[in-house]
Amino acid sequence: MKPSFIVHAEYELRRAGVDERIRRAVMKLLKKLSKQGQLGCCTHCILDIFYKLSRSKPLTPLTGEDEEWIKVKENLLRNRRCQTVFRTPATGETWDMDFREGKEPITFPYTPGAEEHIQ
């Protein structure tokens, strides 16, 4: 017998008209998760961590320390822990490209996607 969340997922994916290739990939991930055993409330934690990491988001706040930065151009650094956070080394100006208003400055510690940072 299939777990109820697998049956639910199959139904919802079909109902939403999700492309067959994507539907197969999602079901493969869900079936792999279901084989992990009785995880109970841990499932939510696992999915939250998976969601963040699959989007290249950090699990803890960014610190802004030197080791977090990768040079992408002569006068531009990208945060290695969050690909949407950039810094101009000359000025120290730092911003998150996920902001809807463009280059709004951010300060550290910084948690990308936290509600207080979303415009």
N, C-alpha and C positions, 0 to 999 in steps of 0.2 A: 504494500500500500504506500502511495506517495505521501510525503509530508504535506500538510495543508498549505504551507506557504509556497510549495512547488506548484500545486494545483492552482492556487490563486495567481501566481506569476504567469503561468501558461495562459490562463484566461485573460488576464489584463493585457499581456503582450499582444495576443490575437485581437482583442477588442480595440486596442489602440492602433492596430494596423502597423505595428513595428516590423521593419524589414526582416526577412527570414534570416539573413546572415547575422544581424544584430541580435535577433531573438535567440538563435542558437548559442551565441557567445554568452548572453546573459544567463540562459538556462544552464550552461556548462558551469559558470561561476556559482550559481545558486546550488546546483547539485553537489559541487565540490564542498561548499559550505555545509550542506546538510550531512555530508559524510564525516564531518569533524566530531560527531557525537552530540550528546546532550549539552549544549553550551548555555542554554537558558538565557539569562540576561547578558551574558558575555557577547552574544551575537550582535547586539546593538553596538558595543564597544569595538568589536572587530570591524563592523561595517563602517563606523565612523572613521577609524584609523585608515582602512582601505580607501575610503572616499578621499580623504585628505592626501594620502600618498599618491594615489592614482592621478591627482590633479597637480602634483608637484608642490603641495602646500606643506608647511612645517607642522610638526606635532606640538612644538613649544614656541613661545614668542621669539621673534627675531631679536637679536641683541645689538646689531649694528657693528659688532667687533670686526676688526680687519680680516680675520680668517673667513668671514662669511662672504667676501666679495671676490668676483671674477672680472677681470678686465675684458670687455667686449669690443671697445674701440678706444682710441687715444684718450678721450676725455669722458668715458662712460664705463661704469661698473654695474654688474648685475649681481644680485644676492644669490648665492649658490643654494640657499635653502628655500627660496621663493622666487621663481622666474619672472614674476611681475613687478618686483621691487628693484629700482635702479638708483644709482647715486652718481652725481657729478663730483669727481675727486677734488677739483680745484675749489669748489665752493662748499662741498659737503651737503649740498641740496639732495634730499632723498625723497622719492615718491613711489607710489604703487600704481601701476598702469591699470589696475582693476577699478580705480576710482572713476566714477562716471564724469567727474569734472576735470579730468586730465591730471596735471602735475601738482596736485595738492600736496604740500609737504607733510611728511610723517615724522614721528619721533619714536625713540626706542625706550623700553621694549615695545615691540609692535606685533600684534597678532593679525595677520591678513584675514580678511573676511569677517572680523568681529563686528557686531552690529554698530558699535559706536564709530566705526570707520567708514561705513557705507553711507553714501550721500542719498 
